[in-house]
Amino acid sequence: MRFVFAALLLPLALLWGTAIAGLVLAMALALVLGAIAFGLGCRTAVALVDAIRRIRRTGPGARP
């Protein structure tokens, strides 16, 4: 009976290991993509603030 129980648990253990590896991979991918998105967001914000400062500095009706 123990062998039958062990034979039933072996595929479950393999799936559990695969699920943990998949979870770790998914978390690593999410961390990398989040860092990229954060960096792009910061660069976009800096460019937007720079553009607004240039517009405000030149004033209305001024040529660029």
PQR file of N, CA, C, O and H, with PARSE charges and radii, in Angstrom:
ATOM      1  N   MET A   1       0.824  -1.200   0.000 -0.4000 1.5000
ATOM      2  CA  MET A   1       0.000   0.000   0.000 -0.0000 2.0000
ATOM      3  C   MET A   1       0.869   1.265   0.000  0.5500 1.7000
ATOM      4  O   MET A   1       0.520   2.274  -0.614 -0.5500 1.4000
ATOM      5  N   ARG A   2       1.994   1.188   0.695 -0.4000 1.5000
ATOM      6  CA  ARG A   2       2.876   2.344   0.739 -0.0000 2.0000
ATOM      7  C   ARG A   2       3.419   2.684  -0.643  0.5500 1.7000
ATOM      8  O   ARG A   2       3.577   3.854  -0.993 -0.5500 1.4000
ATOM      9  H   ARG A   2       2.277   0.369   1.194  0.4000 1.0000
ATOM     10  N   PHE A   3       3.706   1.632  -1.432 -0.4000 1.5000
ATOM     11  CA  PHE A   3       4.243   1.872  -2.770 -0.0000 2.0000
ATOM     12  C   PHE A   3       3.211   2.532  -3.671  0.5500 1.7000
ATOM     13  O   PHE A   3       3.551   3.369  -4.507 -0.5500 1.4000
ATOM     14  H   PHE A   3       3.578   0.682  -1.148  0.4000 1.0000
ATOM     15  N   VAL A   4       1.957   2.154  -3.499 -0.4000 1.5000
ATOM     16  CA  VAL A   4       0.892   2.772  -4.290 -0.0000 2.0000
ATOM     17  C   VAL A   4       0.765   4.242  -3.905  0.5500 1.7000
ATOM     18  O   VAL A   4       0.615   5.107  -4.768 -0.5500 1.4000
ATOM     19  H   VAL A   4       1.681   1.473  -2.820  0.4000 1.0000
ATOM     20  N   PHE A   5       0.824   4.516  -2.613 -0.4000 1.5000
ATOM     21  CA  PHE A   5       0.731   5.893  -2.143 -0.0000 2.0000
ATOM     22  C   PHE A   5       1.916   6.723  -2.647  0.5500 1.7000
ATOM     23  O   PHE A   5       1.751   7.868  -3.066 -0.5500 1.4000
ATOM     24  H   PHE A   5       0.945   3.813  -1.912  0.4000 1.0000
ATOM     25  N   ALA A   6       3.108   6.128  -2.600 -0.4000 1.5000
ATOM     26  CA  ALA A   6       4.294   6.828  -3.091 -0.0000 2.0000
ATOM     27  C   ALA A   6       4.204   7.055  -4.596  0.5500 1.7000
ATOM     28  O   ALA A   6       4.613   8.105  -5.091 -0.5500 1.4000
ATOM     29  H   ALA A   6       3.242   5.197  -2.260  0.4000 1.0000
ATOM     30  N   ALA A   7       3.678   6.088  -5.318 -0.4000 1.5000
ATOM     31  CA  ALA A   7       3.536   6.229  -6.768 -0.0000 2.0000
ATOM     32  C   ALA A   7       2.522   7.315  -7.108  0.5500 1.7000
ATOM     33  O   ALA A   7       2.648   7.979  -8.137 -0.5500 1.4000
ATOM     34  H   ALA A   7       3.346   5.235  -4.916  0.4000 1.0000
ATOM     35  N   LEU A   8       1.534   7.498  -6.269 -0.4000 1.5000
ATOM     36  CA  LEU A   8       0.559   8.558  -6.500 -0.0000 2.0000
ATOM     37  C   LEU A   8       1.134   9.933  -6.146  0.5500 1.7000
ATOM     38  O   LEU A   8       0.772  10.934  -6.764 -0.5500 1.4000
ATOM     39  H   LEU A   8       1.432   6.958  -5.433  0.4000 1.0000
ATOM     40  N   LEU A   9       2.013   9.981  -5.169 -0.4000 1.5000
ATOM     41  CA  LEU A   9       2.574  11.257  -4.740 -0.0000 2.0000
ATOM     42  C   LEU A   9       3.727  11.733  -5.615  0.5500 1.7000
ATOM     43  O   LEU A   9       4.020  12.928  -5.647 -0.5500 1.4000
ATOM     44  H   LEU A   9       2.307   9.168  -4.667  0.4000 1.0000
ATOM     45  N   LEU A  10       4.387  10.821  -6.326 -0.4000 1.5000
ATOM     46  CA  LEU A  10       5.536  11.212  -7.135 -0.0000 2.0000
ATOM     47  C   LEU A  10       5.177  12.224  -8.219  0.5500 1.7000
ATOM     48  O   LEU A  10       5.874  13.231  -8.342 -0.5500 1.4000
ATOM     49  H   LEU A  10       4.149   9.850  -6.300  0.4000 1.0000
ATOM     50  N   PRO A  11       4.125  12.009  -9.013 -0.5600 1.5000
ATOM     51  CA  PRO A  11       3.782  13.044 -10.001  0.2800 2.0000
ATOM     52  C   PRO A  11       3.387  14.371  -9.351  0.5500 1.7000
ATOM     53  O   PRO A  11       3.658  15.441  -9.896 -0.5500 1.4000
ATOM     54  N   LEU A  12       2.753  14.293  -8.195 -0.4000 1.5000
ATOM     55  CA  LEU A  12       2.381  15.510  -7.484 -0.0000 2.0000
ATOM     56  C   LEU A  12       3.630  16.270  -7.033  0.5500 1.7000
ATOM     57  O   LEU A  12       3.670  17.499  -7.109 -0.5500 1.4000
ATOM     58  H   LEU A  12       2.533  13.424  -7.752  0.4000 1.0000
ATOM     59  N   ALA A  13       4.636  15.552  -6.570 -0.4000 1.5000
ATOM     60  CA  ALA A  13       5.884  16.194  -6.159 -0.0000 2.0000
ATOM     61  C   ALA A  13       6.581  16.830  -7.355  0.5500 1.7000
ATOM     62  O   ALA A  13       7.127  17.927  -7.238 -0.5500 1.4000
ATOM     63  H   ALA A  13       4.603  14.555  -6.509  0.4000 1.0000
ATOM     64  N   LEU A  14       6.569  16.160  -8.497 -0.4000 1.5000
ATOM     65  CA  LEU A  14       7.184  16.728  -9.695 -0.0000 2.0000
ATOM     66  C   LEU A  14       6.441  17.983 -10.141  0.5500 1.7000
ATOM     67  O   LEU A  14       7.061  18.975 -10.525 -0.5500 1.4000
ATOM     68  H   LEU A  14       6.125  15.269  -8.592  0.4000 1.0000
ATOM     69  N   LEU A  15       5.120  17.934 -10.089 -0.4000 1.5000
ATOM     70  CA  LEU A  15       4.338  19.111 -10.460 -0.0000 2.0000
ATOM     71  C   LEU A  15       4.571  20.255  -9.479  0.5500 1.7000
ATOM     72  O   LEU A  15       4.635  21.419  -9.877 -0.5500 1.4000
ATOM     73  H   LEU A  15       4.617  17.128  -9.776  0.4000 1.0000
ATOM     74  N   TRP A  16       4.698  19.920  -8.199 -0.4000 1.5000
ATOM     75  CA  TRP A  16       4.938  20.939  -7.186 -0.0000 2.0000
ATOM     76  C   TRP A  16       6.276  21.625  -7.429  0.5500 1.7000
ATOM     77  O   TRP A  16       6.374  22.848  -7.328 -0.5500 1.4000
ATOM     78  H   TRP A  16       4.646  18.975  -7.876  0.4000 1.0000
ATOM     79  N   GLY A  17       7.305  20.846  -7.749 -0.4000 1.5000
ATOM     80  CA  GLY A  17       8.612  21.422  -8.049 -0.0000 2.0000
ATOM     81  C   GLY A  17       8.565  22.301  -9.285  0.5500 1.7000
ATOM     82  O   GLY A  17       9.183  23.364  -9.322 -0.5500 1.4000
ATOM     83  H   GLY A  17       7.225  19.852  -7.831  0.4000 1.0000
ATOM     84  N   THR A  18       7.832  21.858 -10.295 -0.4000 1.5000
ATOM     85  CA  THR A  18       7.691  22.649 -11.515 -0.0000 2.0000
ATOM     86  C   THR A  18       6.927  23.939 -11.232  0.5500 1.7000
ATOM     87  O   THR A  18       7.258  24.993 -11.775 -0.5500 1.4000
ATOM     88  H   THR A  18       7.330  20.994 -10.265  0.4000 1.0000
ATOM     89  N   ALA A  19       5.911  23.853 -10.386 -0.4000 1.5000
ATOM     90  CA  ALA A  19       5.121  25.043 -10.051 -0.0000 2.0000
ATOM     91  C   ALA A  19       5.974  26.060  -9.293  0.5500 1.7000
ATOM     92  O   ALA A  19       5.872  27.263  -9.533 -0.5500 1.4000
ATOM     93  H   ALA A  19       5.643  22.997  -9.945  0.4000 1.0000
ATOM     94  N   ILE A  20       6.808  25.576  -8.384 -0.4000 1.5000
ATOM     95  CA  ILE A  20       7.666  26.494  -7.628 -0.0000 2.0000
ATOM     96  C   ILE A  20       8.674  27.154  -8.563  0.5500 1.7000
ATOM     97  O   ILE A  20       8.919  28.356  -8.469 -0.5500 1.4000
ATOM     98  H   ILE A  20       6.890  24.599  -8.189  0.4000 1.0000
ATOM     99  N   ALA A  21       9.261  26.361  -9.471 -0.4000 1.5000
ATOM    100  CA  ALA A  21      10.216  26.929 -10.425 -0.0000 2.0000
ATOM    101  C   ALA A  21       9.527  27.947 -11.331  0.5500 1.7000
ATOM    102  O   ALA A  21      10.094  28.996 -11.636 -0.5500 1.4000
ATOM    103  H   ALA A  21       9.062  25.384  -9.548  0.4000 1.0000
ATOM    104  N   GLY A  22       8.311  27.639 -11.757 -0.4000 1.5000
ATOM    105  CA  GLY A  22       7.560  28.573 -12.593 -0.0000 2.0000
ATOM    106  C   GLY A  22       7.223  29.846 -11.850  0.5500 1.7000
ATOM    107  O   GLY A  22       7.256  30.937 -12.420 -0.5500 1.4000
ATOM    108  H   GLY A  22       7.850  26.786 -11.509  0.4000 1.0000
ATOM    109  N   LEU A  23       6.898  29.705 -10.578 -0.4000 1.5000
ATOM    110  CA  LEU A  23       6.582  30.879  -9.763 -0.0000 2.0000
ATOM    111  C   LEU A  23       7.813  31.770  -9.580  0.5500 1.7000
ATOM    112  O   LEU A  23       7.718  32.994  -9.667 -0.5500 1.4000
ATOM    113  H   LEU A  23       6.871  28.819 -10.115  0.4000 1.0000
ATOM    114  N   VAL A  24       8.950  31.156  -9.331 -0.4000 1.5000
ATOM    115  CA  VAL A  24      10.191  31.927  -9.182 -0.0000 2.0000
ATOM    116  C   VAL A  24      10.528  32.633 -10.487  0.5500 1.7000
ATOM    117  O   VAL A  24      10.920  33.799 -10.486 -0.5500 1.4000
ATOM    118  H   VAL A  24       9.027  30.161  -9.260  0.4000 1.0000
ATOM    119  N   LEU A  25      10.374  31.922 -11.598 -0.4000 1.5000
ATOM    120  CA  LEU A  25      10.647  32.530 -12.900 -0.0000 2.0000
ATOM    121  C   LEU A  25       9.687  33.685 -13.180  0.5500 1.7000
ATOM    122  O   LEU A  25      10.097  34.731 -13.682 -0.5500 1.4000
ATOM    123  H   LEU A  25      10.055  30.975 -11.598  0.4000 1.0000
ATOM    124  N   ALA A  26       8.413  33.491 -12.857 -0.4000 1.5000
ATOM    125  CA  ALA A  26       7.428  34.551 -13.079 -0.0000 2.0000
ATOM    126  C   ALA A  26       7.722  35.773 -12.206  0.5500 1.7000
ATOM    127  O   ALA A  26       7.571  36.909 -12.657 -0.5500 1.4000
ATOM    128  H   ALA A  26       8.080  32.641 -12.449  0.4000 1.0000
ATOM    129  N   MET A  27       8.136  35.546 -10.972 -0.4000 1.5000
ATOM    130  CA  MET A  27       8.451  36.672 -10.093 -0.0000 2.0000
ATOM    131  C   MET A  27       9.699  37.416 -10.573  0.5500 1.7000
ATOM    132  O   MET A  27       9.755  38.644 -10.509 -0.5500 1.4000
ATOM    133  H   MET A  27       8.259  34.624 -10.605  0.4000 1.0000
ATOM    134  N   ALA A  28      10.693  36.674 -11.049 -0.4000 1.5000
ATOM    135  CA  ALA A  28      11.898  37.323 -11.571 -0.0000 2.0000
ATOM    136  C   ALA A  28      11.568  38.140 -12.814  0.5500 1.7000
ATOM    137  O   ALA A  28      12.061  39.256 -12.981 -0.5500 1.4000
ATOM    138  H   ALA A  28      10.648  35.677 -11.101  0.4000 1.0000
ATOM    139  N   LEU A  29      10.734  37.581 -13.683 -0.4000 1.5000
ATOM    140  CA  LEU A  29      10.339  38.301 -14.893 -0.0000 2.0000
ATOM    141  C   LEU A  29       9.541  39.555 -14.541  0.5500 1.7000
ATOM    142  O   LEU A  29       9.735  40.608 -15.149 -0.5500 1.4000
ATOM    143  H   LEU A  29      10.334  36.675 -13.548  0.4000 1.0000
ATOM    144  N   ALA A  30       8.647  39.442 -13.564 -0.4000 1.5000
ATOM    145  CA  ALA A  30       7.865  40.603 -13.143 -0.0000 2.0000
ATOM    146  C   ALA A  30       8.766  41.683 -12.541  0.5500 1.7000
ATOM    147  O   ALA A  30       8.535  42.874 -12.753 -0.5500 1.4000
ATOM    148  H   ALA A  30       8.490  38.587 -13.071  0.4000 1.0000
ATOM    149  N   LEU A  31       9.782  41.274 -11.800 -0.4000 1.5000
ATOM    150  CA  LEU A  31      10.711  42.243 -11.220 -0.0000 2.0000
ATOM    151  C   LEU A  31      11.490  42.979 -12.305  0.5500 1.7000
ATOM    152  O   LEU A  31      11.652  44.198 -12.241 -0.5500 1.4000
ATOM    153  H   LEU A  31       9.969  40.306 -11.628  0.4000 1.0000
ATOM    154  N   VAL A  32      11.971  42.238 -13.298 -0.4000 1.5000
ATOM    155  CA  VAL A  32      12.732  42.865 -14.388 -0.0000 2.0000
ATOM    156  C   VAL A  32      11.841  43.802 -15.193  0.5500 1.7000
ATOM    157  O   VAL A  32      12.231  44.932 -15.487 -0.5500 1.4000
ATOM    158  H   VAL A  32      11.840  41.248 -13.350  0.4000 1.0000
ATOM    159  N   LEU A  33      10.643  43.337 -15.551 -0.4000 1.5000
ATOM    160  CA  LEU A  33       9.737  44.181 -16.334 -0.0000 2.0000
ATOM    161  C   LEU A  33       9.289  45.403 -15.538  0.5500 1.7000
ATOM    162  O   LEU A  33       9.125  46.484 -16.103 -0.5500 1.4000
ATOM    163  H   LEU A  33      10.326  42.419 -15.312  0.4000 1.0000
ATOM    164  N   GLY A  34       9.092  45.239 -14.239 -0.4000 1.5000
ATOM    165  CA  GLY A  34       8.736  46.373 -13.395 -0.0000 2.0000
ATOM    166  C   GLY A  34       9.849  47.403 -13.321  0.5500 1.7000
ATOM    167  O   GLY A  34       9.590  48.607 -13.340 -0.5500 1.4000
ATOM    168  H   GLY A  34       9.226  44.361 -13.780  0.4000 1.0000
ATOM    169  N   ALA A  35      11.084  46.937 -13.238 -0.4000 1.5000
ATOM    170  CA  ALA A  35      12.219  47.868 -13.216 -0.0000 2.0000
ATOM    171  C   ALA A  35      12.335  48.618 -14.538  0.5500 1.7000
ATOM    172  O   ALA A  35      12.623  49.814 -14.555 -0.5500 1.4000
ATOM    173  H   ALA A  35      11.294  45.959 -13.223  0.4000 1.0000
ATOM    174  N   ILE A  36      12.112  47.915 -15.641 -0.4000 1.5000
ATOM    175  CA  ILE A  36      12.160  48.574 -16.951 -0.0000 2.0000
ATOM    176  C   ILE A  36      11.052  49.613 -17.057  0.5500 1.7000
ATOM    177  O   ILE A  36      11.288  50.735 -17.507 -0.5500 1.4000
ATOM    178  H   ILE A  36      11.879  46.943 -15.627  0.4000 1.0000
ATOM    179  N   ALA A  37       9.847  49.241 -16.644 -0.4000 1.5000
ATOM    180  CA  ALA A  37       8.721  50.178 -16.713 -0.0000 2.0000
ATOM    181  C   ALA A  37       8.960  51.385 -15.807  0.5500 1.7000
ATOM    182  O   ALA A  37       8.633  52.513 -16.178 -0.5500 1.4000
ATOM    183  H   ALA A  37       9.656  48.330 -16.278  0.4000 1.0000
ATOM    184  N   PHE A  38       9.524  51.157 -14.634 -0.4000 1.5000
ATOM    185  CA  PHE A  38       9.822  52.263 -13.727 -0.0000 2.0000
ATOM    186  C   PHE A  38      10.850  53.205 -14.345  0.5500 1.7000
ATOM    187  O   PHE A  38      10.704  54.425 -14.270 -0.5500 1.4000
ATOM    188  H   PHE A  38       9.790  50.242 -14.332  0.4000 1.0000
ATOM    189  N   GLY A  39      11.877  52.644 -14.949 -0.4000 1.5000
ATOM    190  CA  GLY A  39      12.895  53.468 -15.600 -0.0000 2.0000
ATOM    191  C   GLY A  39      12.326  54.277 -16.747  0.5500 1.7000
ATOM    192  O   GLY A  39      12.649  55.455 -16.903 -0.5500 1.4000
ATOM    193  H   GLY A  39      11.995  51.653 -15.010  0.4000 1.0000
ATOM    194  N   LEU A  40      11.473  53.645 -17.556 -0.4000 1.5000
ATOM    195  CA  LEU A  40      10.848  54.372 -18.664 -0.0000 2.0000
ATOM    196  C   LEU A  40       9.919  55.464 -18.151  0.5500 1.7000
ATOM    197  O   LEU A  40       9.852  56.550 -18.726 -0.5500 1.4000
ATOM    198  H   LEU A  40      11.211  52.688 -17.429  0.4000 1.0000
ATOM    199  N   GLY A  41       9.208  55.176 -17.078 -0.4000 1.5000
ATOM    200  CA  GLY A  41       8.322  56.181 -16.490 -0.0000 2.0000
ATOM    201  C   GLY A  41       9.093  57.375 -15.958  0.5500 1.7000
ATOM    202  O   GLY A  41       8.668  58.518 -16.121 -0.5500 1.4000
ATOM    203  H   GLY A  41       9.262  54.293 -16.610  0.4000 1.0000
ATOM    204  N   CYS A  42      10.232  57.110 -15.319 -0.4000 1.5000
ATOM    205  CA  CYS A  42      11.059  58.212 -14.808 -0.0000 2.0000
ATOM    206  C   CYS A  42      11.610  59.056 -15.948  0.5500 1.7000
ATOM    207  O   CYS A  42      11.626  60.284 -15.865 -0.5500 1.4000
ATOM    208  H   CYS A  42      10.577  56.181 -15.186  0.4000 1.0000
ATOM    209  N   ARG A  43      12.062  58.397 -17.018 -0.4000 1.5000
ATOM    210  CA  ARG A  43      12.604  59.156 -18.152 -0.0000 2.0000
ATOM    211  C   ARG A  43      11.506  59.977 -18.817  0.5500 1.7000
ATOM    212  O   ARG A  43      11.745  61.107 -19.244 -0.5500 1.4000
ATOM    213  H   ARG A  43      12.049  57.399 -17.085  0.4000 1.0000
ATOM    214  N   THR A  44      10.307  59.415 -18.906 -0.4000 1.5000
ATOM    215  CA  THR A  44       9.195  60.150 -19.501 -0.0000 2.0000
ATOM    216  C   THR A  44       8.836  61.362 -18.646  0.5500 1.7000
ATOM    217  O   THR A  44       8.579  62.445 -19.171 -0.5500 1.4000
ATOM    218  H   THR A  44      10.112  58.498 -18.559  0.4000 1.0000
ATOM    219  N   ALA A  45       8.820  61.174 -17.334 -0.4000 1.5000
ATOM    220  CA  ALA A  45       8.501  62.291 -16.439 -0.0000 2.0000
ATOM    221  C   ALA A  45       9.549  63.396 -16.542  0.5500 1.7000
ATOM    222  O   ALA A  45       9.199  64.576 -16.553 -0.5500 1.4000
ATOM    223  H   ALA A  45       9.029  60.294 -16.907  0.4000 1.0000
ATOM    224  N   VAL A  46      10.810  63.033 -16.617 -0.4000 1.5000
ATOM    225  CA  VAL A  46      11.873  64.037 -16.741 -0.0000 2.0000
ATOM    226  C   VAL A  46      11.735  64.793 -18.054  0.5500 1.7000
ATOM    227  O   VAL A  46      11.877  66.016 -18.087 -0.5500 1.4000
ATOM    228  H   VAL A  46      11.094  62.074 -16.608  0.4000 1.0000
ATOM    229  N   ALA A  47      11.460  64.073 -19.138 -0.4000 1.5000
ATOM    230  CA  ALA A  47      11.302  64.732 -20.440 -0.0000 2.0000
ATOM    231  C   ALA A  47      10.094  65.663 -20.438  0.5500 1.7000
ATOM    232  O   ALA A  47      10.142  66.750 -21.013 -0.5500 1.4000
ATOM    233  H   ALA A  47      11.345  63.079 -19.111  0.4000 1.0000
ATOM    234  N   LEU A  48       9.007  65.235 -19.788 -0.4000 1.5000
ATOM    235  CA  LEU A  48       7.806  66.059 -19.732 -0.0000 2.0000
ATOM    236  C   LEU A  48       8.050  67.330 -18.918  0.5500 1.7000
ATOM    237  O   LEU A  48       7.637  68.416 -19.325 -0.5500 1.4000
ATOM    238  H   LEU A  48       8.967  64.352 -19.321  0.4000 1.0000
ATOM    239  N   VAL A  49       8.710  67.200 -17.784 -0.4000 1.5000
ATOM    240  CA  VAL A  49       9.012  68.371 -16.958 -0.0000 2.0000
ATOM    241  C   VAL A  49       9.945  69.312 -17.707  0.5500 1.7000
ATOM    242  O   VAL A  49       9.777  70.530 -17.646 -0.5500 1.4000
ATOM    243  H   VAL A  49       9.045  66.317 -17.453  0.4000 1.0000
ATOM    244  N   ASP A  50      10.925  68.760 -18.412 -0.4000 1.5000
ATOM    245  CA  ASP A  50      11.843  69.591 -19.193 -0.0000 2.0000
ATOM    246  C   ASP A  50      11.096  70.352 -20.286  0.5500 1.7000
ATOM    247  O   ASP A  50      11.354  71.535 -20.507 -0.5500 1.4000
ATOM    248  H   ASP A  50      11.061  67.771 -18.462  0.4000 1.0000
ATOM    249  N   ALA A  51      10.176  69.680 -20.967 -0.4000 1.5000
ATOM    250  CA  ALA A  51       9.401  70.343 -22.022 -0.0000 2.0000
ATOM    251  C   ALA A  51       8.524  71.451 -21.443  0.5500 1.7000
ATOM    252  O   ALA A  51       8.411  72.523 -22.037 -0.5500 1.4000
ATOM    253  H   ALA A  51       9.967  68.719 -20.787  0.4000 1.0000
ATOM    254  N   ILE A  52       7.907  71.204 -20.297 -0.4000 1.5000
ATOM    255  CA  ILE A  52       7.056  72.221 -19.669 -0.0000 2.0000
ATOM    256  C   ILE A  52       7.894  73.424 -19.239  0.5500 1.7000
ATOM    257  O   ILE A  52       7.466  74.566 -19.402 -0.5500 1.4000
ATOM    258  H   ILE A  52       7.998  70.333 -19.814  0.4000 1.0000
ATOM    259  N   ARG A  53       9.080  73.175 -18.691 -0.4000 1.5000
ATOM    260  CA  ARG A  53       9.952  74.294 -18.289 -0.0000 2.0000
ATOM    261  C   ARG A  53      10.382  75.123 -19.490  0.5500 1.7000
ATOM    262  O   ARG A  53      10.438  76.350 -19.407 -0.5500 1.4000
ATOM    263  H   ARG A  53       9.428  72.247 -18.558  0.4000 1.0000
ATOM    264  N   ARG A  54      10.683  74.470 -20.596 -0.4000 1.5000
ATOM    265  CA  ARG A  54      11.071  75.216 -21.801 -0.0000 2.0000
ATOM    266  C   ARG A  54       9.915  76.061 -22.319  0.5500 1.7000
ATOM    267  O   ARG A  54      10.113  77.203 -22.734 -0.5500 1.4000
ATOM    268  H   ARG A  54      10.637  73.473 -20.663  0.4000 1.0000
ATOM    269  N   ILE A  55       8.715  75.504 -22.296 -0.4000 1.5000
ATOM    270  CA  ILE A  55       7.542  76.253 -22.765 -0.0000 2.0000
ATOM    271  C   ILE A  55       7.295  77.455 -21.862  0.5500 1.7000
ATOM    272  O   ILE A  55       7.012  78.549 -22.350 -0.5500 1.4000
ATOM    273  H   ILE A  55       8.554  74.577 -21.959  0.4000 1.0000
ATOM    274  N   ARG A  56       7.400  77.261 -20.557 -0.4000 1.5000
ATOM    275  CA  ARG A  56       7.146  78.367 -19.628 -0.0000 2.0000
ATOM    276  C   ARG A  56       8.239  79.423 -19.692  0.5500 1.7000
ATOM    277  O   ARG A  56       7.971  80.606 -19.482 -0.5500 1.4000
ATOM    278  H   ARG A  56       7.629  76.372 -20.161  0.4000 1.0000
ATOM    279  N   ARG A  57       9.468  79.008 -19.979 -0.4000 1.5000
ATOM    280  CA  ARG A  57      10.583  79.955 -20.029 -0.0000 2.0000
ATOM    281  C   ARG A  57      10.503  80.843 -21.268  0.5500 1.7000
ATOM    282  O   ARG A  57      10.813  82.033 -21.206 -0.5500 1.4000
ATOM    283  H   ARG A  57       9.685  78.047 -20.149  0.4000 1.0000
ATOM    284  N   THR A  58      10.084  80.260 -22.397 -0.4000 1.5000
ATOM    285  CA  THR A  58      10.036  81.056 -23.623 -0.0000 2.0000
ATOM    286  C   THR A  58       8.891  82.054 -23.602  0.5500 1.7000
ATOM    287  O   THR A  58       9.011  83.144 -24.161 -0.5500 1.4000
ATOM    288  H   THR A  58       9.832  79.294 -22.447  0.4000 1.0000
ATOM    289  N   GLY A  59       7.791  81.701 -22.969 -0.4000 1.5000
ATOM    290  CA  GLY A  59       6.662  82.620 -22.898 -0.0000 2.0000
ATOM    291  C   GLY A  59       5.787  82.532 -24.138  0.5500 1.7000
ATOM    292  O   GLY A  59       6.160  81.911 -25.133 -0.5500 1.4000
ATOM    293  H   GLY A  59       7.694  80.815 -22.514  0.4000 1.0000
ATOM    294  N   PRO A  60       4.621  83.157 -24.067 -0.5600 1.5000
ATOM    295  CA  PRO A  60       3.698  83.085 -25.199  0.2800 2.0000
ATOM    296  C   PRO A  60       4.174  83.941 -26.373  0.5500 1.7000
ATOM    297  O   PRO A  60       4.686  85.044 -26.184 -0.5500 1.4000
ATOM    298  N   GLY A  61       4.001  83.430 -27.556 -0.4000 1.5000
ATOM    299  CA  GLY A  61       4.326  84.177 -28.763 -0.0000 2.0000
ATOM    300  C   GLY A  61       5.795  84.208 -29.112  0.5500 1.7000
ATOM    301  O   GLY A  61       6.162  84.822 -30.114 -0.5500 1.4000
ATOM    302  H   GLY A  61       3.584  82.534 -27.709  0.4000 1.0000
ATOM    303  N   ALA A  62       6.650  83.575 -28.334 -0.4000 1.5000
ATOM    304  CA  ALA A  62       8.085  83.582 -28.630 -0.0000 2.0000
ATOM    305  C   ALA A  62       8.413  82.469 -29.615  0.5500 1.7000
ATOM    306  O   ALA A  62       7.790  81.408 -29.615 -0.5500 1.4000
ATOM    307  H   ALA A  62       6.351  83.076 -27.520  0.4000 1.0000
ATOM    308  N   ARG A  63       9.400  82.739 -30.447 -0.4000 1.5000
ATOM    309  CA  ARG A  63       9.828  81.713 -31.406 -0.0000 2.0000
ATOM    310  C   ARG A  63      10.832  80.783 -30.727  0.5500 1.7000
ATOM    311  O   ARG A  63      11.665  81.223 -29.935 -0.5500 1.4000
ATOM    312  H   ARG A  63       9.906  83.601 -30.447  0.4000 1.0000
ATOM    313  N   PRO A  64      10.744  79.512 -31.042 -0.5600 1.5000
ATOM    314  CA  PRO A  64      11.680  78.560 -30.402  0.2800 2.0000
ATOM    315  C   PRO A  64      13.086  78.683 -30.929  0.5500 1.7000
ATOM    316  O   PRO A  64      13.976  77.954 -30.489 -0.5500 1.4000
TER
END
